[in-house]
Amino acid sequence: MKQLSELDASFLYLESDTAPMHIGGVYLFDARDRDQPLAFSTFVAYLRSRLHVVPLFRQKLKEIPLRLGLPYWVDDSEFSIERHLAYVNLGEHGQRANLDRLASRILEEPLKRDRPLWHITFVDGFRIDENDPDSDGFALIVKLHHAAIDAFSGEEIIGKLLEYTTEASPITPPQPWEPRPAPSEERVVLQAGVNLIRKPFQFASLAASAAEATARGVVQKQLHKLPLPFPLFSAPHSPFNRQITANRRIVSTTVSLSRLKAIKANLGAVTLNDVVLGLCAETLRRYMVACDADVSRSLVAMTPISVRSKSLRRATGNQMSAMLLDLATDEPNPAQRIRRIHWNAVASEPYQEAIAADRLTELVPSTMLALSARLYSELQIAQRYQPVFNVPITNVPGPQVPMYLQGARLVHQYNTAPLFDSMGLVVVAVSYQGSLTLNFTLCPDVVPEGDSLAPLVQESLCSIEQAAVELPPESGEQTQPPDSPSSLMDDTLTLLEGVLQKTVQRFKG
């Protein structure tokens, strides 16, 4: 039995009907170099032959009774690949816009918990060139649960399933596989008891879950009377931090990596990641100006950082750190803003000191975290008070060489991330073969006119390029930007630690 970490389990407990916790990807393939279009049956046979390289594809969750412990990954003795695949033929409607709408509907649906947490839809009839009816292609719409992977390991899994050669490799019979016997209920309960002895606060977490309904009613009545230290949350109000619905929209646009590298060269001591964050910041600022939103205070981003290494690498799970980063959107010069972002990331809150994401879940067990998130959502705290952060932004480096599936070349990919309650926009940047794609996963009921984000990215890039050329060289002395928050993540953890200590004292009493 392989037990989930607190961080992995938190994505299970945070899931709701309006907030499915899976990572999505849409992969577009050009099949014109094949002798004939790739049949769905061929794709199924190909995927069967490669299941052994991704063990999580045949593992499902084993829940602990009464949530006395974290779930386990166990082999699915009833595994059937057909339960994880679907086929759609767009026919004469093979345009990109129709594929986007189909992907949005598919990605709105949560994954089913009674089987391994993944699903792939094979989309036939997609045309790479909308003006050429013979431009054969197909698309894959992939869903992988965040409890099993993070954005970085998700790219690794796709890399294992694809090929690096133009020649279609022979499809071999699947390797023999015998599922390991599932643990007995007695074994699971016994192991849960041992874990409770090791982590006695799990009792408090269980009790808190049982008291959820009562807690919700009490807090809802007393919300305005409680002297909670919300000023510690330094992020401003923004159009993105409102109650979400189940509706989803995917907006993506691609820019050349060479243009971003040229900006980096002009600005001097900044990183390519700083330039990507600066491009996101300028795009969001322009969107807020168009919405007549207040831009006098800087937006705060949550930026995950992979902590994987060659000496510590797992095929699945979440191995991340996270930091809260001031995007300096109150700075009108988009090139100077990138320098401020670099300072905020490196000097005021160094990457090497970023708070490990699992530290938060060690302090607050996953069931308690889920309770807090639901209360945070239902009481609309993000609307009444300042949110912890405004938007998550993840930059995932991808392969810079072409990839193939049975001779069909991967020409484009765009990726999605889960939305959280009161968090209506997530940005995922993915690079591939000399290009960077900015992907906006949004709730259209929170972020209207989301299609405007794509042209705003292109406008923002041109504006940054011009400003970077005109900006004078950076002086040798670096000064702290005015009104820069000292340590947003530390403030948040201090608050949570205080709440935790009070909770433990109450249970002891």
Buried (B, 14 or more C-beta within 10 A) or exposed (E): EEBBBBBBBBBBBBBBEBBBBBBBBBBBBBBBEBEEBBEBEBBBBBBBBBBEEBBBBBBBBBEBEEBBBBBBBBBBEEBEBEBBBBEBEBEEBBEBEBBBBBBBEBBBEBBEBEBBBBBBBBBBBBBBEEEEEEBBBBBBBBBBBBBBBBBBBBBBBBBEBBBEEEEBEEBEEBEEEEEEEBBEEEEBBEBBEEBBEEBEBBEBBBEBBEEBEEBBEEBEEEBEEEEEEBEBBBBBBBBBBBBBBBBBBBBBBBBEBEBBEBBBEBBEEBBBBBBBBBBBBBBBBBBBEEBEBEBEBBBBBBBBBBBBEEEEEEBBBBBBBBBBBBBBBBBEBBBBBBBBBBBBBBEBBEBEEBBBBBBBBBBBBBBBBBBBBBBBBEBBBBEEBBBBBBBBBBBBBBBEEBBBBBBBBBBBBBBBBBBBBBBBBBBBBBBBBEBBBBBBBBBBBBBEEBEBBBEBBEEBBEBBBEBBEEBEEBEEEEEEBEEBBEBBBBBBBEBBEEBBEEBEEEEEE
